Amino acid sequence: GMHGCAMAFQTQLPILRPAFQSAARFCSAGGSRLFSSGPIRTPARVTTVRCNSEGPPEDPDRVSVTGVAYEGPAGAPVVTLFTKAECTLCDKVKAVLEEVKETHPHALHQQDITDPNNRQWWDRYKYDIPVLHVG
């Protein structure tokens, strides 16, 4: 189904959970449905969004934000942030992760869902970003 700010937690990585809960607070402030290690909170107001099979809108000035934001120490988990340019909630989540990277070591990689080769992520997450995968 469609959900906002989907947070993917791996049970073997409990050390990162506080960071994602902090990030999740930003998401919940926007009234989005939230997946975290706790129960699902459903917003009081539900907006119906029609799905379509179109890709992202064509933008000749589009700048891809795919890449490595920063690397972590050897063996640290890799957090992948599904994002796009000018995503303010994504920027807030990224700021929280950067704040905790010393106490909760991890690498942060970004996938721009508007990249032509990321069509599957656009179809899956276009209404949900920021989305984090851990692993």
Stockholm file with secondary structure:
# STOCKHOLM 1.0

chainA/1-135         GMHGCAMAFQTQLPILRPAFQSAARFCSAGGSRLFSSGPIRTPARVTTVRCNSEGPPEDPDRVSVTGVAYEGPAGAPVVTLFTKAECTLCDKVKAVLEEVKETHPHALHQQDITDPNNRQWWDRYKYDIPVLHVG
#=GR chainA/1-135 SS CCCSSCBCCCTTCGGGHHHHHHHHHHHHHTTCCBCSSSCCBCCSSCCCCCCCSCCSCCCTTCCCCCEEEECCSTTCCEEEEEECTTCHHHHHHHHHHHHHTTTSCCEEEEEETTSGGGHHHHHHHTTTCSEEEEC
#=GC SS_cons         CCCSSCBCCCTTCGGGHHHHHHHHHHHHHTTCCBCSSSCCBCCSSCCCCCCCSCCSCCCTTCCCCCEEEECCSTTCCEEEEEECTTCHHHHHHHHHHHHHTTTSCCEEEEEETTSGGGHHHHHHHTTTCSEEEEC
//
